């Protein structure tokens, strides 16, 4: 990404010296989604959810009321509410560059300095499956699942999947 931006900057400077030609390059937008996931053959199946927390309650109050919840639903007992409006499954794809960030509760990958937080980042999907709170069963299987937060590009390629400590099991 840095190399791409540097190339665009260089081209802009070179072309601006010509004075007559303008370079228009469409930037790849980053989109975000949260949900319960299942991974199969580099495809991520996502049951999208909305995450309401005590930290974002004021900015989401109208949406919270729109879906029939109250502030107390969000605040108690956990300080968050995972709202699943429907069971529509979306798909995105993993790449070799996908970043997986998770809490390594089993201390499989973190070194001694990381043990207090157990935060771990990798490009290896197998490490993610083994070390995170990921539940390796299709979404149709009833289970307690951890929500994941996903950043992806216009091509449907996942840039990053991460779990947050407050939602882990």
N, C-alpha and C positions, 0 to 999 in steps of 0.2 A: 504494500500500500504506500509506504514511504517512497519507494523507488518510482512508483507510478506517478505520485504527486510531484516528485523531483523532475521527472521527464516532462510532465505537463508544464511545470514552471519554466523549464529550459526552452521548450517549444514556444511558450508564450513570449518569452524575452526575445528569442530569435525572430519570430514572426512579427513582433511589434516593431522591430527594426525595419522591416520591409514597408510598413506604413499602410498597406492596402489590404492585407489579408487578415481576417480575424478567425481564430481557432475556437470552435465550439465543441467542447467535449462534455458529454453527459456523465456526471458522476454516478457511480453505483450507490444507490441509497441503502442505508442499513435499516432494517425493519426488526421489530421485536415482537415476540409472542411468548406467552407462558402457558404451561399445561402439563398434563401427564403424558409420558412418552413410552414408546416401545420401539426398539431398534432391530431391524432385520435387513441384512444385506446392504448396508450403508444407506438405508432409507429409514427416516425417523417418522413414526406415526405419532401425531400429536392430537390429544383431546384437549382443545383450548379451554382455558379457564381465565377468570378475572380474579386478581388477588387484591383484596381490600385489607389494609393494615391500619393500626392505630396511627402510624406515621403519615399515611396518605388519606386518612378519612375525610379531612376538611375539603380537599380538592375533588373527592369522589362522592360527596354527600348526595348530590342530585341523582347520580347513577345508583347509589346504594338504595335510595328510596324508590327509584324507578323499578328495581328488580324485587321490591317487596321486603327489603331488609331494614333493620334499624341500626343505630349506632351501637347499641348493646350487642347485637349479633356479631358485629365486627370486633368489639373490644373484649368480650368475654366468651369463653374462659381463656382463650389463647392469645388474644391481641391481633388476630387476623381471621379472615373468612375467605375460603376458596369457593368462588361461585362458578358453577358449571351449568351454563344456560342450556346446552344441548349436547348430544353425543356425536356431533359431526367430527370426523377424523380428517385432519389435514396431513399432508406429507411434505417433507423437506429432505434434502440429501446431505450426507456427510462427505467431506473431502479430506485429503491428506493434511490439509492446513487447518481443519476444524480444531478449535481449542476447547478442551474440557476442563472446567474448574469445579472442584468438589472438595468436600470435607472427608479426609481419609481417616475415618473412625477406627479402622482396623490397623492403622499405622503400617500399611503395606509399602508405601512409597515415600513418605515424608522422612526427612532426616531429623537428627536430634534438635536442631534449631527450630524446626517447624512444628514440633510436637505440641506446644501449647495451643496453637490454632488448628493444626492439622490441615491447613489449606494447601491444596495441591493443584497444579496445572500441568496438562500434558496434551500431546497431539495423538495419543494412543487410545483408540476406542476400547480396547480390551482392558486397559487400566481403569478407564472410566466405569465400565460395566462391573469390574471386580471390586473397585475401591469405593465407589459412591453408594448412595442409598437407592440406586436404580433397581427396579423390580423387573426381572427379565421374563416377563410373561405378556402375551398380547393384551391389549387394552380391554378386550371383551371379558377377560378373567377378572372377577370381582376381587379387589385387594385394596389395602391401604397403600397409597402411593404418595411419593414426594413430588411436589411441583418443580418443574425445571423452567429456567428462563433461557430463551434462545434468541440470538441475534443472527439474522440471515440477510442475504443480498437479493437483488432483483431476479437473479437466476434460480432462486430457491435453494441456494447452497448455504449450509450452516457455517457461520463464522465462529460462533461460540455457543456452547451449552454450559450453563452453570447452575449449581444448587446453592441455596442460601441456608446458613446454619439454623436460623429460626424455624425453618420448615422441615428439617431433617428428622428422621426417626431415630 
